[in-house]
């Protein structure tokens, strides 16, 4: 994967297929897909446990 500094963010309401679309786009373009929602949830869980 080339590092060109391009970041694509997809926003919208819950349950409309944002993650599905993002994964398809990332695969098609050879980009890295990062699920920031999962990162936020994991961070919150860690903070609340400590």
C-alpha positions as a Python dict, from the first residue, in 0.01 Angstrom:
ca = {
    (1, 'X'): (0, 0, 0),
    (2, 'X'): (137, 340, -96),
    (3, 'X'): (122, 616, 162),
    (4, 'X'): (-23, 917, -15),
    (5, 'X'): (-182, 1093, 282),
    (6, 'X'): (-534, 1045, 149),
    (7, 'X'): (-797, 982, 416),
    (8, 'X'): (-1160, 904, 334),
    (9, 'X'): (-1419, 949, 610),
    (10, 'X'): (-1775, 823, 574),
    (11, 'X'): (-2042, 972, 798),
    (12, 'X'): (-2412, 907, 838),
    (13, 'X'): (-2684, 778, 1068),
    (14, 'X'): (-2679, 439, 1236),
    (15, 'X'): (-2749, 121, 1040),
    (16, 'X'): (-2729, 261, 686),
    (17, 'X'): (-2431, 55, 568),
    (18, 'X'): (-2139, 291, 630),
    (19, 'X'): (-1903, 14, 741),
    (20, 'X'): (-2006, -214, 457),
    (21, 'X'): (-1950, 62, 203),
    (22, 'X'): (-1619, 165, 361),
    (23, 'X'): (-1487, -193, 355),
    (24, 'X'): (-1583, -232, -12),
    (25, 'X'): (-1421, 99, -107),
    (26, 'X'): (-1104, 16, 88),
    (27, 'X'): (-1076, -324, -77),
    (28, 'X'): (-1138, -185, -426),
    (29, 'X'): (-885, 96, -387),
    (30, 'X'): (-630, -104, -187),
    (31, 'X'): (-669, 122, 116),
    (32, 'X'): (-648, 37, 484),
    (33, 'X'): (-988, 19, 656),
    (34, 'X'): (-994, 141, 1016),
    (35, 'X'): (-1309, 101, 1226),
    (36, 'X'): (-1286, 409, 1448),
    (37, 'X'): (-1613, 320, 1622),
    (38, 'X'): (-1453, -1, 1750),
    (39, 'X'): (-1149, 195, 1864),
    (40, 'X'): (-1368, 441, 2058),
    (41, 'X'): (-1569, 160, 2217),
    (42, 'X'): (-1255, -31, 2321),
    (43, 'X'): (-1097, 282, 2465),
    (44, 'X'): (-1412, 366, 2662),
    (45, 'X'): (-1431, 10, 2796),
    (46, 'X'): (-1067, 25, 2906),
    (47, 'X'): (-1116, 362, 3080),
    (48, 'X'): (-1431, 247, 3258),
    (49, 'X'): (-1265, -75, 3379),
    (50, 'X'): (-977, 119, 3535),
}
